[in-house]
Amino acid sequence: MTTPVRSTYRTSPTPLPEEKPLAAPVLVAVGGFLVVLEGLLIVESSTFDMWVVILAGLLLMGWALIVRHEPHHHVANGITILFFVLLTFVYGYGGFYVGGILAGVGGLLAIVWKPRPLTGPVRVQQ
């Protein structure tokens, strides 16, 4: 008879509610809000730049929800967030610089996020 192998990490693709990232989506949402605010108030060089910054800020806020509710795609979502942050710096001031930095840090946190290991013994069915 073979002994079942015990795992200390979850193998389910859907994490438990307490295993979802929190800091990354909050930072990205706040940064996205500042980017939209900057697009509405500051960017005056052209209407194209203004709309790119506003759209990027709205997409950042939307991606904050995606990072929170679909954590199994955290790397791809973090890379997408960093792309939109780059757009905000190219076409504007990155949400008064602070918004872009906050969203960038949130994107990096989304990339490196890992679910916590289980704390108790794991049942293995035979």
BELPENOR-V350507 format. One record per residue. RES is the residue in one small letter. PHI is phi in radians with two decimals (NA if undefined). NEAR is the number of other ideal C-beta (glycine too) atoms within 8 Angstrom. D_FIRST is the distance of its C-alpha to the first C-alpha in whole Angstrom. Layout:
[[RES/PHI/NEAR/D_FIRST] [RES/PHI/NEAR/D_FIRST]]
//
This chain:
[[m/NA/2/0] [t/-1.60/3/4] [t/-1.56/4/7] [p/-1.16/6/9] [v/-1.45/5/13] [r/-1.73/7/16] [s/-1.97/6/19] [t/-1.74/6/22] [y/-2.06/7/24] [r/-1.18/9/25] [t/-1.87/4/24] [s/-1.26/5/27] [p/-1.23/3/30] [t/-1.78/4/32] [p/-1.28/10/32] [l/-1.16/5/33] [p/-0.96/5/37] [e/-1.36/5/37] [e/-1.77/9/35] [k/-1.67/9/38] [p/-1.18/12/41] [l/-2.09/7/44] [a/-1.15/8/46] [a/-1.06/16/46] [p/-1.15/14/47] [v/-1.16/10/50] [l/-1.11/13/51] [v/-1.16/19/51] [a/-1.14/12/53] [v/-1.13/11/56] [g/-1.09/19/56] [g/-1.09/18/57] [f/-1.09/12/59] [l/-1.15/14/61] [v/-1.16/20/61] [v/-1.11/14/63] [l/-1.05/12/65] [e/-1.10/18/66] [g/-1.08/14/67] [l/-1.37/7/69] [l/-1.80/5/71] [i/-1.87/8/71] [v/-1.12/11/71] [e/-2.21/4/74] [s/-1.14/4/74] [s/-2.79/5/73] [t/-1.21/5/72] [f/-1.09/6/69] [d/-1.05/11/68] [m/-1.05/13/68] [w/-1.23/9/66] [v/-1.13/11/63] [v/-1.16/17/63] [i/-1.11/12/63] [l/-1.12/8/60] [a/-1.11/13/58] [g/-1.12/19/58] [l/-1.15/10/58] [l/-1.18/10/55] [l/-1.09/18/53] [m/-1.13/13/54] [g/-1.16/8/52] [w/-1.20/14/49] [a/-1.08/15/49] [l/-1.16/10/47] [i/-1.14/10/45] [v/-1.07/18/43] [r/-1.24/11/43] [h/-1.69/7/42] [e/-2.27/8/40] [p/-1.24/13/38] [h/-1.27/7/35] [h/-1.91/8/38] [h/-1.12/13/40] [v/-1.23/8/40] [a/-1.10/7/42] [n/-1.16/13/44] [g/-1.12/16/45] [i/-1.16/10/46] [t/-1.10/10/49] [i/-1.07/17/50] [l/-1.11/11/51] [f/-1.11/8/53] [f/-1.18/13/55] [v/-1.12/15/56] [l/-1.05/8/57] [l/-1.04/11/59] [t/-1.16/20/61] [f/-1.36/10/62] [v/-1.26/6/63] [y/-1.74/10/65] [g/-2.70/16/66] [y/-1.86/11/65] [g/1.16/13/62] [g/1.16/20/62] [f/1.04/10/65] [y/1.14/8/62] [v/-1.14/9/60] [g/-1.09/19/59] [g/-1.16/15/58] [i/-1.17/10/56] [l/-1.06/14/54] [a/-1.15/20/53] [g/-1.13/12/52] [v/-1.12/9/50] [g/-1.09/18/49] [g/-1.12/16/48] [l/-1.13/10/46] [l/-1.11/13/44] [a/-1.15/17/43] [i/-1.17/10/42] [v/-1.57/7/40] [w/-1.11/10/38] [k/-2.39/4/35] [p/-1.17/9/33] [r/-1.24/6/32] [p/-1.25/7/28] [l/-1.16/8/27] [t/-1.73/3/27] [g/-1.88/4/25] [p/-1.19/4/21] [v/-1.83/8/19] [r/-1.44/4/17] [v/-2.07/7/14] [q/-1.41/3/14] [q/-1.76/3/11]]
//
